[in-house]
Amino acid sequence: MKRFLTLAVVGVMALGLGSTAYANLCSYDVVPAATLLFPFVVYDYEAGDVGNDGQTTLFAITNVSSEAQIVHITVWTDFSVAILDFNLTLTGYDVQTINIRDILRDGVLPHEGNGANIWEDDNAGDTPFDDGPYSTFNQLWGTTLDSYFALNGLPDPQDTETYLNCDPAVWESSPNNYMAAGDIPAGTLALFEGYLKRSQDADKWYEDCAGDPIEFDIDPWFLTRVSGPVWLYVTADVVGACNKDLPDGDINYWNQAVGEGVVQNNVLIGDVLYLDSGNNYSEADNAVHIEASDGFFFTPSSPWSQDGKGITFYHRYHDGLGGTYNDFREPLPTAWAFRYLVAPSASAKTWIRAWKGGTVNATVMDLNDGAVGGQNPADLWANSCIPYTYYAWDEDEQVNSVGPGFVPPWSGGPTVEPIPVPNLLPLETQEVDAEEFFLVGDPASGAFGWMLFIWPLSNWDGTNPDPYDNYQTWMGVKYAAFGQYTAGLSGAVMANWNCAPNQFLPLLGLMSYSE
């Protein structure tokens, strides 16, 4: 663990005063962070629109610092297009829980502040609740707007009042940005529904590495899924000021000189709760906590980077804009492990949840070659050109094999004989039945074991086709049993090439995560 301990020391030295002193940068851990990723969010329009049945997702954002923070929240489709953003002001030690149903069905956004200025919190009343040992140290009260930037080490925009005052009256509504609760019109909500259902009703097909269509004896879920709950994901960033910038298109979001976009305050924690009231199911997990630091000099630069910057979580949105534009967020891992269990006699099933983002391309290369156009693409086709490698072992250490030419079992590859292996995780976020994969054991009688997923560039062996992207990923699982219980959790990190290029696992040449 020597190298990672060294990185931890470097990271702590690079942190600002508003950051946590115990951060271990470039490791996957639940600590106060500058960005939260809620990697898998689900909502059932069919059941939720007629009542409160069906699946929905609640996610919570907590400010663990005594200083007020402005959080910019973005809602993304499962093919990685931003469709909505809004600002949330959190007082010191504040927490906000958001039900995605409130937004998508009712058009209600969380809103703190009664219209006077961001220092007034509707949840707390007209004055702070002062019935605890720390309430009087909340550095929100008695702080002027003009001094907010100085407290947070931010440059002062010319129009401080406009940037900091989150009063909805200050902002002009647009199709992608709403500042107040309950003001998203029905027509716009219908557009959101259409965007989120696009991965169900768009024309979809697979192609191989040569660009030729692939046909399967049994169509994978990506081709057969035409209805059901929608999938999406949400990001929450600490920012310097209220803004109407979409992270995937507005350069001021990354311009450190302007100060309205992302800042390096590691002060947020978050969690997510999945509810299915119709079936009495629920799961919970932590958000993905993404720390920020000016000291990300030790991360490797992408070979495709236009400006030589190290790999960061949002690298794909500011690459090539120059050193002034950056997010300074740690990148996510590239290999994961978790258990699977399938037992029909106990109604036991496993679903694999996966979020992935590119480092170079706005949309990852295994979906339309990274060229998904707009919020409502006419078609979505999946590229089965080695986006990941996976293994499955049973409880007797037997490993899967899918036939000659597939050791290890790529999720595609330049040769599709004798068995075309579909890319089962082509979207930016998805939930897939584990039985779609090649497991060890007979799922009809019971299959138990664990799986290892290796994403580019941790599965790079010198033969991957070009072009491809280096990925940032999160993976988790959902278990169900006896028709009554569900549980969910994140997987275990096995490698992070984005932080250490020696963490690759070609042809099962496994390395310790600490090497």
Sequence and secondary structure as in RCSB ss.txt:
>XXXX:A:sequence
MKRFLTLAVVGVMALGLGSTAYANLCSYDVVPAATLLFPFVVYDYEAGDVGNDGQTTLFAITNVSSEAQIVHITV
WTDFSVAILDFNLTLTGYDVQTINIRDILRDGVLPHEGNGANIWEDDNAGDTPFDDGPYSTFNQLWGTTLDSYFA
LNGLPDPQDTETYLNCDPAVWESSPNNYMAAGDIPAGTLALFEGYLKRSQDADKWYEDCAGDPIEFDIDPWFLTR
VSGPVWLYVTADVVGACNKDLPDGDINYWNQAVGEGVVQNNVLIGDVLYLDSGNNYSEADNAVHIEASDGFFFTP
SSPWSQDGKGITFYHRYHDGLGGTYNDFREPLPTAWAFRYLVAPSASAKTWIRAWKGGTVNATVMDLNDGAVGGQ
NPADLWANSCIPYTYYAWDEDEQVNSVGPGFVPPWSGGPTVEPIPVPNLLPLETQEVDAEEFFLVGDPASGAFGW
MLFIWPLSNWDGTNPDPYDNYQTWMGVKYAAFGQYTAGLSGAVMANWNCAPNQFLPLLGLMSYSE
>XXXX:A:secstr
 HHHHHHHHHHHHH  TTS TT  TTS   S BSEEEEEEEEE HHHHTSSS SEEEEEEEEE SSS EEEEEEE
EETTS EEEEEEEEE TT EEEEEHHHHHTT      S SS TT  GGG SS    STTGGG TTTT  HHHHHH
HTT    S HHHHH   GGGS  BTTB  STT   HHHHHHHHHHHTHHHHSEEEEE TTS EE  SS  HHHH 
 SS EEEEEEEEEESS     TTT GGGTBTTT SSB     EEEEEEEEETTTTEEEEEE EEE B TTGGGS 
B TT SS  B  TTHHHHTTS TTB   B    SEEEEEEEEBGGGTBEEEEEEEEEESS SS TTBGGG   SS
S SEEEEE S S EEEEEETT  B   STT SS BSS S   S     S  SSEEEEEGGGS  SSBTTTBEEEE
EEEE TTTT  S   SS   EEEEEEEEEEETTTEEEEEE EEEE TTT TT   GGG    TT 
